[in-house]
Amino acid sequence: MSNVGIPIKLLFEAEGMKVTVEMKNGEIYRGLLLNAEDTMNLTLSEVIRTARNGQVTKLPTVYLRGSGIRFVALPELLRNAPAFKKVALQKARMEAERGGAQAAAAGGGGGGAKRKRE
């Protein structure tokens, strides 16, 4: 796994689970995610394909090109994926840093003691 983002890491976590993929051309594929690549290319098995006109076809295996994918619906089980925990930690750290900076700014801006004008 190279330097990929959170959505791609979630796809890797979903390998071995049932997913639904909607393509940009309107076709919908539902099947077992066998493999996901950094480019979002997906291999599904035991696939049910629903065409734009509603025609349903069963296919043993399909390979979907990542650039043609509109979205991927993942199982609810992935709500607790490790990738999300890392994001939550990063968010908490950033908010803590931002909170400390705001507190310093509200403290008067670091000015010295005020002198009386004569």
Beta strands, then each sheet from edge to edge (+ up, - down):
strand 1: 18-23
strand 2: 28-36
strand 3: 42-50
strand 4: 56-64
strand 5: 69-73
sheet 1: 4+ 3- 2+ 1- 5+
end
